[in-house]
Amino acid sequence: MQKILSQSKGARWAALAIVSVTMFCGYFFTDVMAPLKPMLESELGWSSDDYGLFTSAYGWFNIFFLILIFGGIILDRMGMRFTGILSAGIMLLGASIKYWAISTTFPEGATILGIRSQVAFASIGFATFGVGVEVAGITVTKIIVKWFKGKEMALAMGLQVGVARIGTMLSMAAPIPLAKAFGSISAPLLVCVIVLCIGFLSFLVYGVMDKKLDKELGIDKNTTHEDEFKLSDIGFILKNKGFWLIALLCLLFYSGVFPFLKYAVDLMINKFNVQPEFAGNISAILPFGTLLLTPVFGHLYDRIGKGASMMILGATLLTLIHVTFALPFVHFWPIAVGLMVLLGIAFSLVPSAMWPSVPKIIPEKQLGTAYSLIFYIQNFGLSGVPFIIGKILSNYCITGTNAEGGNTYDYTLPMVVFAVLGGLSVLTAFALKAENSKKGYGLELPNTKR
């Protein structure tokens, strides 16, 4: 019998590598502004309120216009090639708008709907980018299921996440040196726009491989698996308790990680008295740890299972770490390094088990919509939590000013908020494990068919 493309180990890993490049580029841009928060305040006159509003913009269009849900439906109906190229293009468009906003000098006092013009346009660009990167995320996840189902699926998802985390790691360590080297706070954004062009081209290359695989599988535009999806299937997904527990865990756990990263560099500067150039390196430990460990935990899930238990362990670690960060007497910077290492472990455990578990709960033809609904729910946290933290910092946590004229902050209260989110994620993970025992989803069983 002739072997199809996805049965070739070299071909499927090559496909994974290509789409992982696109996600690396997207994650590099997602957090590139986080280390620049002090410079935004001292050089551009932003406040923590402005920064919190800008950061919350990531999910504006996804949440309020339901774009992410429509993206999932488009994915299930139009296929991966179309949706992937579309989402990569939207990422590039949004990044370009954001770069233009930060690099442009606006008239003093100019506002749009009461928001400073520069902040408003940067937020619109970030919101546009958020649509692209989130839809790209669900597309790449479904691509991995297509190429790796019954094989090394969790390992493949872990490796893709690991490559994406390299982008996050660079976004923590590189922006301040780039901004100082080029004498412009917008320089890191321009680098990211160039990188996103590479990500767009990468997905065009994947499209050629995907088209060949569809041809070998006998799938064409008239008879596709995507066409089997019906809008009524959304009701089936929403009635599934396992889906809601996965979605809630995703919301709570990621709300305790990604919004934290937006403020992690500022936390290191204010709480641990670390120099800005070094603070980004400490924050970069988190994505570096996930780069190494997520594939390892994914491989373990493929081979021995225990996915629900891994999620419980990761959520528990997250909670303990944030509780330690919240302790007022913890100021020794090596402790911060150790906590970021542990956070890297926690942030490897949960995603490496959570994303490969969704195909065990939801049929493949509905996966695009299921993932988009999960990402949609997650976006409430990715947008709402940074906004809330910005408000808390501006109203309750200012302790003075630094030498550059920016504010200094006490981060105790924000870290308490992150710790509470972690605690709720632990309870949700236990509930998911109980539901798995009741319904027999197989979350504790290996993924690889023997």
C-alpha positions as CSV (number, residue, x, y, z in Angstrom):
1,M,0.0,0.0,0.0
2,Q,1.2,3.5,-0.8
3,K,2.1,5.5,2.2
4,I,0.4,8.9,2.5
5,L,2.3,12.0,3.4
6,S,1.3,12.2,7.0
7,Q,2.5,8.6,7.6
8,S,6.0,9.8,6.6
9,K,7.8,10.8,9.8
10,G,10.0,13.3,8.0
11,A,7.0,14.9,6.2
12,R,4.8,15.4,9.3
13,W,7.7,16.8,11.4
14,A,8.6,19.1,8.5
15,A,5.0,20.3,8.4
16,L,5.1,20.9,12.2
17,A,8.4,22.9,11.9
18,I,7.0,25.1,9.2
19,V,3.8,26.1,11.1
20,S,5.8,26.4,14.3
21,V,7.8,29.2,12.7
22,T,4.6,31.2,12.1
23,M,3.6,30.8,15.8
24,F,7.1,31.8,16.9
25,C,6.8,35.0,15.0
26,G,3.3,35.7,16.5
27,Y,4.5,35.1,20.1
28,F,7.5,37.3,19.6
29,F,5.3,40.2,18.8
30,T,2.6,39.4,21.5
31,D,4.8,40.4,24.5
32,V,7.3,42.7,22.9
33,M,5.9,45.7,24.7
34,A,6.0,44.1,28.2
35,P,9.7,45.0,29.0
36,L,9.1,48.5,27.5
37,K,6.5,49.5,30.1
38,P,8.9,51.7,32.1
39,M,10.2,53.4,28.9
40,L,6.6,54.0,27.8
41,E,6.0,55.8,31.0
42,S,9.2,57.8,31.1
43,E,9.6,58.6,27.3
44,L,6.0,58.6,25.9
45,G,4.2,59.7,29.1
46,W,2.0,56.6,29.3
47,S,0.4,55.7,32.7
48,S,-0.3,52.2,34.1
49,D,-3.9,52.9,33.1
50,D,-2.8,53.5,29.5
51,Y,-0.6,50.4,29.5
52,G,-3.4,48.2,31.1
53,L,-5.9,49.5,28.5
54,F,-3.5,48.8,25.6
55,T,-2.7,45.3,26.9
56,S,-6.4,44.5,27.3
57,A,-6.9,45.4,23.6
58,Y,-5.5,42.0,22.6
59,G,-8.9,40.5,22.9
60,W,-11.3,43.4,22.1
61,F,-12.3,42.2,18.6
62,N,-12.2,38.5,19.6
63,I,-14.5,39.1,22.5
64,F,-16.9,41.9,21.6
65,F,-17.3,41.1,17.9
66,L,-17.1,37.3,18.3
67,I,-14.3,37.2,15.6
68,L,-12.5,34.3,17.2
69,I,-15.7,32.1,17.2
70,F,-16.3,33.0,13.5
71,G,-12.6,32.2,12.9
72,G,-13.2,28.7,14.3
73,I,-16.3,28.2,12.1
74,I,-14.3,29.4,9.1
75,L,-11.6,26.9,9.9
76,D,-14.1,24.0,10.1
77,R,-15.8,25.0,6.9
78,M,-13.1,26.6,4.7
79,G,-10.1,24.5,5.8
80,M,-6.7,25.0,7.2
81,R,-4.9,26.5,4.2
82,F,-7.3,29.4,3.7
83,T,-7.7,30.1,7.5
84,G,-4.0,29.9,8.1
85,I,-3.0,32.3,5.4
86,L,-5.8,34.7,6.3
87,S,-4.8,34.8,10.0
88,A,-1.1,35.2,9.2
89,G,-2.0,38.2,7.0
90,I,-4.1,39.7,9.8
91,M,-1.3,39.4,12.2
92,L,1.0,41.3,9.9
93,L,-1.6,44.0,9.4
94,G,-2.2,44.5,13.1
95,A,1.5,44.6,13.9
96,S,2.1,47.2,11.2
97,I,-0.6,49.5,12.7
98,K,0.8,49.1,16.2
99,Y,4.3,49.9,14.9
100,W,3.0,53.0,13.1
101,A,1.2,54.2,16.3
102,I,4.3,53.9,18.6
103,S,6.7,55.4,16.0
104,T,4.4,58.4,15.3
105,T,4.3,61.7,17.3
106,F,0.7,62.7,17.9
107,P,-0.4,66.3,18.9
108,E,-0.2,67.0,22.6
109,G,-3.5,66.3,24.3
110,A,-5.1,64.6,21.2
111,T,-7.6,61.9,22.2
112,I,-10.1,59.5,20.7
113,L,-13.1,58.7,22.8
114,G,-11.2,60.1,25.8
115,I,-8.2,57.8,25.1
116,R,-4.8,59.3,24.1
117,S,-4.5,59.0,20.3
118,Q,-1.3,57.1,20.4
119,V,-2.7,54.6,23.0
120,A,-5.9,54.3,21.0
121,F,-4.2,53.5,17.6
122,A,-1.7,51.2,19.3
123,S,-4.6,49.4,20.9
124,I,-6.4,49.0,17.6
125,G,-3.3,47.5,16.0
126,F,-2.9,45.1,19.0
127,A,-6.6,44.1,18.8
128,T,-6.2,43.4,15.1
129,F,-3.1,41.4,15.7
130,G,-4.9,39.5,18.5
131,V,-7.5,38.3,16.0
132,G,-4.8,37.0,13.7
133,V,-2.6,35.2,16.3
134,E,-5.5,33.6,18.0
135,V,-7.1,32.2,14.8
136,A,-3.6,31.1,13.8
137,G,-3.3,29.3,17.1
138,I,-6.5,27.2,16.6
139,T,-5.5,26.6,13.0
140,V,-2.1,25.2,13.9
141,T,-3.6,23.1,16.7
142,K,-6.0,21.5,14.3
143,I,-3.2,21.0,11.8
144,I,-1.2,19.1,14.4
145,V,-4.3,16.9,15.1
146,K,-4.6,16.2,11.3
147,W,-1.0,15.2,10.9
148,F,-0.3,13.5,14.2
149,K,-3.5,11.9,15.4
150,G,-2.8,8.4,16.7
151,K,0.9,9.2,16.7
152,E,3.1,11.7,18.7
153,M,0.3,14.3,19.0
154,A,1.1,15.6,22.5
155,L,4.8,15.7,21.8
156,A,4.1,17.6,18.5
157,M,1.9,20.1,20.4
158,G,4.5,20.4,23.0
159,L,7.2,21.1,20.5
160,Q,5.1,23.7,18.7
161,V,4.4,25.4,22.0
162,G,8.1,25.2,22.8
163,V,9.1,26.9,19.6
164,A,6.4,29.6,20.2
165,R,7.9,30.2,23.6
166,I,11.2,31.0,22.0
167,G,9.4,34.0,20.6
168,T,8.1,34.9,24.1
169,M,11.6,34.5,25.5
170,L,13.0,36.9,22.9
171,S,10.2,39.3,23.6
172,M,11.3,39.5,27.2
173,A,15.1,39.8,26.7
174,A,15.5,41.7,23.4
175,P,13.3,44.8,23.4
176,I,15.2,47.0,25.8
177,P,18.6,46.3,24.2
178,L,17.1,46.9,20.7
179,A,15.4,50.1,21.8
180,K,18.7,51.4,23.4
181,A,20.8,50.3,20.4
182,F,18.7,52.0,17.9
183,G,17.7,55.0,20.1
184,S,14.0,54.4,19.5
185,I,11.3,52.6,21.5
186,S,9.6,51.6,18.3
187,A,12.7,49.7,17.0
188,P,11.7,46.3,18.6
189,L,8.3,46.6,16.9
190,L,9.9,47.1,13.5
191,V,12.0,44.0,14.0
192,C,8.8,42.1,14.9
193,V,7.0,43.3,11.7
194,I,9.9,42.0,9.6
195,V,9.8,38.7,11.5
196,L,6.0,38.4,10.9
197,C,6.6,38.7,7.2
198,I,8.7,35.5,7.5
199,G,5.9,33.9,9.4
200,F,3.4,34.7,6.6
201,L,5.7,33.2,4.0
202,S,6.2,30.1,6.1
203,F,2.4,29.4,6.0
204,L,2.4,29.7,2.3
205,V,5.0,26.9,2.2
206,Y,2.8,24.8,4.5
207,G,-0.1,25.3,2.2
208,V,1.7,23.3,-0.6
209,M,2.2,20.3,1.7
210,D,-1.4,20.5,3.0
211,K,-2.8,20.5,-0.5
212,K,-0.7,17.4,-1.4
213,L,-1.9,15.6,1.7
214,D,-5.5,16.4,0.9
215,K,-5.1,15.0,-2.6
216,E,-3.6,11.8,-1.2
217,L,-6.5,11.5,1.3
218,G,-9.0,12.0,-1.5
219,I,-10.2,15.3,-0.1
220,D,-11.1,18.2,-2.4
221,K,-13.2,21.3,-2.2
222,N,-16.3,19.3,-3.0
223,T,-15.8,16.6,-0.5
224,T,-14.0,17.8,2.6
225,H,-14.1,16.8,6.2
226,E,-14.7,20.5,7.0
227,D,-17.9,20.5,5.0
228,E,-19.3,17.9,7.5
229,F,-19.4,20.6,10.2
230,K,-22.8,22.1,10.8
231,L,-23.7,25.2,12.8
232,S,-25.9,23.0,15.0
233,D,-22.7,21.3,16.2
234,I,-22.0,24.3,18.3
235,G,-24.9,23.3,20.5
236,F,-23.3,19.8,20.9
237,I,-20.0,21.4,22.0
238,L,-21.7,23.7,24.5
239,K,-23.6,20.9,26.1
240,N,-20.4,19.0,26.9
241,K,-19.4,19.5,30.5
242,G,-15.9,18.3,29.8
243,F,-15.5,21.1,27.2
244,W,-16.6,23.7,29.8
245,L,-14.1,22.4,32.4
246,I,-11.3,22.5,29.9
247,A,-12.3,26.0,28.8
248,L,-12.6,27.3,32.4
249,L,-9.2,25.8,33.3
250,C,-7.7,27.5,30.2
251,L,-9.3,30.8,31.2
252,L,-8.1,30.7,34.8
253,F,-4.6,29.2,34.3
254,Y,-3.6,31.4,31.3
255,S,-5.0,34.4,33.2
256,G,-2.4,33.7,35.8
257,V,0.4,33.4,33.3
258,F,0.2,35.7,30.2
259,P,-1.1,38.8,32.0
260,F,1.6,38.2,34.7
261,L,4.2,38.2,31.9
262,K,2.9,41.7,30.8
263,Y,4.0,43.0,34.2
264,A,6.8,40.6,35.1
265,V,9.7,42.9,34.1
266,D,8.1,45.8,36.0
267,L,7.7,43.4,39.0
268,M,11.4,42.5,38.9
269,I,12.4,46.2,38.8
270,N,10.0,47.4,41.6
271,K,9.9,44.4,44.0
272,F,13.4,42.9,43.5
273,N,15.3,46.1,42.6
274,V,16.7,44.6,39.4
275,Q,18.1,46.8,36.7
276,P,15.8,47.0,33.6
277,E,18.3,45.4,31.3
278,F,18.6,42.3,33.6
279,A,14.9,42.2,34.6
280,G,14.0,41.0,31.1
281,N,16.4,38.1,31.3
282,I,14.8,36.9,34.5
283,S,11.3,37.0,32.9
284,A,12.7,35.2,29.9
285,I,13.4,32.2,32.1
286,L,9.7,31.3,32.0
287,P,9.5,30.8,28.2
288,F,12.9,29.2,28.1
289,G,11.8,26.6,30.6
290,T,8.6,25.8,28.6
291,L,10.8,25.5,25.5
292,L,12.6,22.6,27.1
293,L,9.9,21.0,29.2
294,T,6.7,21.2,27.3
295,P,7.9,18.6,24.7
296,V,9.1,16.4,27.5
297,F,5.8,16.4,29.3
298,G,3.9,16.0,26.0
299,H,6.0,12.9,25.2
300,L,5.2,11.6,28.7
301,Y,1.5,12.1,28.0
302,D,1.8,10.3,24.7
303,R,3.5,7.4,26.3
304,I,2.0,7.0,29.8
305,G,-1.0,9.3,30.0
306,K,-1.9,11.0,33.3
307,G,-3.1,14.2,31.5
308,A,-5.6,15.3,34.1
309,S,-3.1,14.7,36.9
310,M,-0.5,16.8,35.1
311,M,-3.0,19.6,34.9
312,I,-3.7,19.5,38.6
313,L,0.1,19.5,39.4
314,G,0.7,22.5,37.1
315,A,-2.2,24.5,38.5
316,T,-1.0,23.8,42.0
317,L,2.5,25.0,41.2
318,L,1.2,28.2,39.6
319,T,-0.7,29.0,42.8
320,L,2.2,28.4,45.2
321,I,4.5,30.5,43.0
322,H,2.1,33.5,42.9
323,V,1.6,33.2,46.7
324,T,5.3,33.4,47.2
325,F,5.6,36.4,44.9
326,A,2.9,38.2,46.9
327,L,4.7,37.8,50.2
328,P,5.9,41.4,51.2
329,F,9.2,40.3,52.7
330,V,10.4,38.4,49.6
331,H,12.8,40.8,47.9
332,F,16.0,38.7,47.2
333,W,16.3,38.5,43.4
334,P,17.7,34.9,43.3
335,I,14.3,33.9,44.8
336,A,12.6,35.5,41.8
337,V,14.9,33.4,39.5
338,G,13.9,30.2,41.3
339,L,10.2,31.1,41.1
340,M,10.4,31.8,37.4
341,V,12.0,28.4,36.9
342,L,9.2,26.7,38.8
343,L,6.7,28.8,36.8
344,G,8.3,27.4,33.6
345,I,7.6,23.9,34.9
346,A,4.0,24.7,35.7
347,F,3.5,26.4,32.4
348,S,4.8,23.3,30.7
349,L,2.7,20.8,32.6
350,V,-0.8,22.3,31.9
351,P,-0.6,23.2,28.2
352,S,1.2,19.9,27.3
353,A,-1.7,18.0,28.7
354,M,-4.6,20.3,28.1
355,W,-4.5,20.9,24.4
356,P,-4.0,17.2,23.4
357,S,-7.0,16.3,25.7
358,V,-9.5,18.3,23.7
359,P,-9.6,15.8,20.8
360,K,-10.5,13.1,23.4
361,I,-13.6,15.1,24.3
362,I,-14.7,16.7,21.0
363,P,-15.0,14.9,17.6
364,E,-12.4,16.0,15.0
365,K,-14.9,17.7,12.6
366,Q,-15.8,20.1,15.4
367,L,-12.3,20.7,16.7
368,G,-11.8,24.0,15.0
369,T,-14.9,25.5,16.5
370,A,-14.2,23.9,19.9
371,Y,-10.7,25.3,20.1
372,S,-12.0,28.7,18.9
373,L,-14.6,28.7,21.7
374,I,-11.9,27.8,24.3
375,F,-9.6,30.6,22.9
376,Y,-12.6,32.9,23.0
377,I,-13.3,32.2,26.6
378,Q,-9.6,32.5,27.4
379,N,-9.5,36.0,25.8
380,F,-11.8,37.3,28.6
381,G,-8.9,36.7,30.9
382,L,-6.2,37.8,28.6
383,S,-8.0,41.2,28.1
384,G,-9.7,41.7,31.5
385,V,-6.9,40.7,33.9
386,P,-4.2,43.1,32.5
387,F,-6.8,45.9,32.5
388,I,-7.7,45.2,36.2
389,I,-4.0,44.9,37.2
390,G,-3.3,48.3,35.5
391,K,-6.2,49.9,37.4
392,I,-5.0,48.3,40.7
393,L,-1.4,49.6,40.2
394,S,-2.6,53.1,39.3
395,N,-5.1,53.5,42.1
396,Y,-3.6,51.5,45.0
397,C,0.0,50.6,44.5
398,I,2.0,53.8,43.5
399,T,4.8,54.3,46.1
400,G,6.8,57.1,44.5
401,T,8.8,58.0,41.4
402,N,12.1,56.7,40.0
403,A,15.1,58.6,38.5
404,E,13.6,58.5,35.0
405,G,10.4,60.1,36.2
406,G,8.2,57.0,36.1
407,N,6.2,55.6,39.0
408,T,7.4,53.0,41.4
409,Y,4.9,50.3,42.6
410,D,4.1,47.8,45.3
411,Y,3.1,44.6,43.6
412,T,1.7,42.8,46.6
413,L,-2.0,43.3,45.7
414,P,-1.6,42.4,42.0
415,M,0.2,39.1,43.0
416,V,-2.7,38.3,45.3
417,V,-5.0,38.5,42.3
418,F,-2.8,36.1,40.3
419,A,-2.7,33.7,43.3
420,V,-6.5,33.6,43.5
421,L,-6.7,32.8,39.8
422,G,-4.3,30.0,40.4
423,G,-6.3,28.6,43.3
424,L,-9.5,28.6,41.2
425,S,-7.6,26.7,38.4
426,V,-6.6,24.0,40.8
427,L,-10.3,23.4,41.8
428,T,-11.2,23.3,38.1
429,A,-8.5,20.8,37.3
430,F,-9.8,18.5,40.1
431,A,-13.3,18.8,38.7
432,L,-12.0,17.9,35.2
433,K,-10.3,14.8,36.6
434,A,-13.6,13.8,38.3
435,E,-15.6,14.3,35.1
436,N,-13.0,12.2,33.2
437,S,-13.5,9.3,35.6
438,K,-17.3,9.6,35.2
439,K,-17.4,9.9,31.4
440,G,-14.3,7.9,30.4
441,Y,-12.7,10.5,28.1
442,G,-9.3,8.8,28.5
443,L,-7.5,11.9,29.8
444,E,-5.4,9.6,32.0
445,L,-4.6,7.2,29.1
446,P,-1.7,7.5,26.6
447,N,-2.2,9.2,23.3
448,T,0.0,6.9,21.2
449,K,-1.7,3.9,19.7
450,R,0.4,0.8,20.2
